[in-house]
Amino acid sequence: MTRTENNVVSLPSAEAIEAEAASWFAKLQREDVSAEDRLSFRAWLAQSERHRETFDRLAMLWGELEILTELNDLSEPISPSDGARPFAEMGVSRRTFGTMAASLATVLVGGGSYVAYRRVNLREVAQFATKVGEQKTVVLSDGSTVQINTDSRVDVDFSFDARRVRLVRGEAHFEVAKDKRRPFSVFAAGGVVRAVGTAFAVRVQADQKVEVTVQEGRVALAALAVTSSLPSASDDEEASLQNQIGELTAGQSAVFTESVEQISQLPQAELNRKLSWRQGVLAYAGEPLAAVIEDISRYTDVTIEIVDPALEERPVGGYFQVGEVDALLDALEVTFGLPVERVDAQLVRVGDTS
């Protein structure tokens, strides 16, 4: 607090106190903390109850580091006239402050940065969606990246102790920033995919089965009946998530609902083809025509029908740009010799229609 020429006391704002508290956390982790710094810190705490409460709230953000007990002594009333004590006697180890300050280093970029950090990490709610044929990449507050495929929707709900995402429809690829304190869970249809720091894709199929492909790291699979909105944090939910039905590692893919149907180990070339949509390319190497048509149809409003059921298992291969349906139809005619009838702008039939 400061005093003006008219002897009027000017109280510091809550934002200023919060920024100062964060600054002290960073300063006290240094190896060369002087006795004067320690004394100044104790004097800062003694300025008001708000200073002590702000410091305590900041400490609570790091409760999983088990520092709250060590910080108890610092939240007690302290007289500014108290002499400086050795660092260890203040109830806080240099190692503890080192751990905290290393984590805070990326967010302490100026006055008020602690306020922004606290609000982002305690709660982030967002919704992202793509239209048919559209793709979008978003970066979440924790540094995770989500690449959203065509006609998809992703709901995000982050809190202090959990990162929850719901894939309402479609497909998305997740590159998860590592944070062991906050597991990253993707809810899709009746399944849950949980990771800490990894890269994987999740797709909700037309039959509401969940397909997962792991590019890096490891993920756990769980079955969980949920509504169209993100589930709230509850003991029941956490217990269900702990009841895993499978686990995937890099290069593996699986489809699951209440149980895992099959786990496939993908060669690198096949893994690349499966995730090629991320580069705006659809790649096929002998997949049945019916599966190719179903996949291509996700990127266009044009309805493509296979008239002759005997053609559904016909193998198809090739690379096609996302959204270029005409290139696929031309390839079916020229390369594979299949009759293609463009009925109108919204309907195409494949096969002999005579």
Secondary structure, DSSP 8 states (H G I E B T S, - for coil): -EE-TT--EE---HHHHHHHHHHHHHHTTSTT--HHHHHHHHHHHTT-HHHHHHHHHHHHTTGGGT-HHHHGGGGS---TTS----GGGGT--HHHHHHHHHHHTTT-SSTTHHHHHHHHHHEEEEEEE--TT--EEEE-TTS-EEEE-TT-EEEEEEESS-EEEEEEESEEEEE----TTS-EEEEETTEEEEESS-EEEEEE-TTS-EEEEEEESEEEEEE----SS-----HHHHHHHHSEEEEEETTEEEEESSSEEEEEE--HHHHHHHTGGGGTEEEEEEEEHHHHHHHHHTT-SSEEEES-GGGTT-EEEEEEETT-HHHHHHHHHHTT---EEEEETTEEEES---
